[in-house]
Amino acid sequence: MVVLEPEHRALFAVDIERSADPRRHNAASVAMRRALREHLSSVFHAAGIDWSGCHDHDRGDGLVVAVPAHHPKRLLLHPVLEALDDALRAHNDRSPEPERMRVRVAVHDADVVLDDFGYTGRPLVLLARLLDAPPLREALASAPRAVTVAAIVSERFHEDVVAQGHPDIDPERYHRTEVRVKESRLVGWLHVPGRPAAVPAEGGWRVRAAVNHDRLFGVDAATARLREAIANPTGSWILAVRGSGGVGKTTIAFEAVDRAQREHLVDRVLWTTVRGDAPEDDEPDARAWWMEAVVDLADQLDVTLGPNPRQWGEAFRDALAGREPVVTVVDNVETVRQASALVARLHGIGLVRPHKLVVTSRSRVEDPNGLVQQHTVRGLSEDDSIALVRHIGRDDGQLATASRDLLLPVVGVTEGNPYLLKLVVGHYLSTGLPLSRVAAELSGPPGDGLGQRAKDHLFDRSLAELELVAGEANAQALITAFCVKRRGDEMAGEELRDICGLSAGVFDTTLRSALDLGLVQASRLNSRYSIHSLLHEYTRPR
């Protein structure tokens, strides 16, 4: 048995930002790799570190360098970081666009083991996690294009080097941040050479998203499609994630953007959640509604907005000039009017094309140029619904192992809506009532129980919007027409119009509005129509 003795090394990892950008051809990639190695060798030599005595591992789009212990570790922060920033800035000034580069750097030191294939051990895993940390990515993405280096040092390296009062290393320029990558939760210290220590929003855009899932059920395909659309540099600039309330739009948007960023397909993400109770256009605070969203986005971009909203577009465009494309997510848009207003505003301040805009909405999102790609989210399948119920009730032994037949009635009444499934299981666990009783309460007439909570969350806002757009009488005629059929039944358009008693033009307008708002679902190539079983129950005469 061979015993490999650990050796103490300082570890310096570097990774090229957006190395997989499709605009970089093979020749550019080769040129960048060669130039990065040359610049590292040069700045290490200038700092007094023998490059030939270091062990380096090529990562394709970067390097990991293990520095012998007899070299002072502080040299990796000063002068190496500043010198590398200067070298890359000079490189970018004289290189064509595809060969220009910015890099992320992670620094750590620990005992590592050398085998026939190079250095290995847990410290290399920690180093990789730091290099892939979202706060580090966001720090570089948010810096001016002239800045070419953003660094993160491990907690140990910070304690041993940064905090020790070296005259050329200012601890005030290192900002503590928590790093969560895969299963790791670490502490790192961010530093951008030549820039004051910017304090990022705690957790970045992710903490702004109203998600609380710990596992995903039935959304992999939808998430993959949206992620692909986000990463496509020549695809639609506006992506609408639409579906009824509680169906999982926010979760899918979050996962798609998160995966795109972790896979290095996206550098900078902005996220804002709007108020669902947006005022009507003629109400006094109608203007303030969209301004709240714009101000929130400006805070994330560190844009200073003046007192005149007409000049905000210029401030945004100045801040975005020269940046890699930004992905902006606007969550919780309720109505067509809200969506139209926000899309127009964000167009006006420059957050669309070449930047991507993702809007989650219960209604259709429209754009004057017809550039919106619609991603419709529907309820979970029976299998995924049952898996979600068992997961939510995993601490209840009987529910976690309940037979499929016992759970199917719950799936049926909720139509696979995750919000409703969580509502039913939560009520079952908190009250001790049988599942069948809870399901009956959900589908019973609205009052003070589950039925009223579901109606408030899923339908009331959209029903009010339909009445506003189509007229109260026309809206009621359309929705109540479904009640002449059994719950869940579909109708052809001609039959539905005959039951409504509306003229052809009024019927088409009302039906289109109901479809846009998610109150009516279309199937069979838009030849058959139905409403949610709960809306049927809440609407039918009793």
Secondary structure by P-SEA (a helix, b strand, c coil): cbbbbbbbbbbbbbbbcccccccccaaaaaaaaaaaaaaaaaaaaaaccccccbbbbbccccbbbbbccccccccccaaaaaaaaaaaaaaaaaccccccccbbbbbbccbbbbcccccccaaaaaaaaaaacaaaaaaaaaccccccccccccaaaaaacccccccccccccbbbbbbbcccccbbbbbbbcccccccccccccccccccccccccccaaaaaaaaaaaaccccccbbbbcccccccaaaaaaaaaaaaaaaccccbbbbbbcccccccccccaaaaaaaaaaaaaaaaacccccccccaaaaaaaaaaccccbbbbbbcccccaaaaaaaaaaaaaacccccbbbbbbcccccccccccbbbbbbbbbcaaaaaaaaaaaacccccccccccccaaaaaaaacccaaaaaaaaaaaaaccccaaaaaaaaaccccccaaaaaaacccaaaaaaaaaaccaaaaaaaaaccccccccccccaaaaaaaacccaaaaaaaaaaaaaacccccccccccccccaaaaaacccc
